[in-house]
């Protein structure tokens, strides 16, 4: 069973790791972008 995180976060975003930070870059064409942003707030 896929969790919400696996289904909606990892498919929607690209994880970018730098020396000290981890950044999640969300695609501009992601269809659930508004829902995703509301969940983060």
KEKE-3310 file (N, C-alpha, C; in steps of 0.2 Angstrom, whole numbers, plus 5000, padded with zeros to 4 digits):
npx = (5004:5003:5009:5002:5013:5023:5015:5011:5021:5035:5033:5030:5040:5057:5071:5084:5100:5112:5127:5124:5110:5094:5083:5067:5061:5047:5037:5031:5021:5013:4998:4991:4996:4991:4984:4994:5002:4993:4993:5005:5005)
npy = (4994:5011:5025:5042:5051:5044:5043:5056:5065:5061:5058:5070:5079:5084:5079:5088:5088:5097:5103:5106:5107:5100:5101:5102:5102:5106:5102:5113:5109:5101:5093:5093:5104:5115:5109:5103:5113:5119:5109:5110:5122)
npz = (5000:4995:5003:5007:5006:4998:4986:4982:4985:4982:4968:4963:4966:4965:4974:4980:4985:4994:5001:5015:5015:5011:4998:4991:4975:4968:4954:4941:4933:4941:4945:4957:4964:4971:4982:4988:4992:5002:5011:5017:5024)
capx = (5000:5007:5006:5002:5020:5026:5011:5011:5027:5041:5032:5029:5045:5064:5075:5091:5104:5118:5132:5121:5103:5090:5078:5062:5059:5040:5036:5026:5015:5010:4991:4989:5001:4987:4982:5000:5004:4989:4995:5012:5004)
capy = (5000:5017:5031:5048:5053:5041:5044:5063:5070:5059:5058:5077:5083:5082:5080:5091:5088:5101:5102:5106:5107:5096:5105:5098:5106:5104:5103:5118:5106:5096:5094:5094:5109:5120:5105:5101:5119:5120:5105:5113:5128)
capz = (5000:4995:5007:5003:5004:4992:4980:4980:4986:4978:4961:4961:4967:4964:4980:4978:4991:4993:5006:5021:5015:5006:4995:4987:4970:4965:4947:4940:4930:4945:4945:4964:4967:4976:4987:4991:4996:5007:5017:5020:5028)
cpx = (5004:5004:5006:5008:5023:5022:5012:5017:5033:5039:5032:5035:5052:5068:5082:5095:5111:5122:5128:5113:5100:5084:5073:5059:5052:5040:5031:5020:5011:5003:4988:4993:4997:4986:4988:5003:5000:4991:5001:5011:5001)
cpy = (5006:5022:5037:5051:5050:5042:5051:5067:5067:5059:5066:5081:5080:5084:5083:5092:5092:5099:5101:5106:5102:5100:5101:5103:5103:5106:5108:5115:5101:5097:5096:5099:5113:5116:5104:5107:5121:5115:5107:5118:5126)
cpz = (5000:5000:5003:5001:4998:4985:4977:4981:4982:4971:4959:4962:4966:4970:4977:4984:4989:4999:5013:5021:5010:5004:4990:4982:4967:4958:4946:4937:4934:4946:4952:4968:4973:4982:4991:4995:5002:5013:5020:5025:5034)
residu = (UNK:UNK:UNK:UNK:UNK:UNK:UNK:UNK:UNK:UNK:UNK:UNK:UNK:UNK:UNK:UNK:UNK:UNK:UNK:UNK:UNK:UNK:UNK:UNK:UNK:UNK:UNK:UNK:UNK:UNK:UNK:UNK:UNK:UNK:UNK:UNK:UNK:UNK:UNK:UNK:UNK)
# end
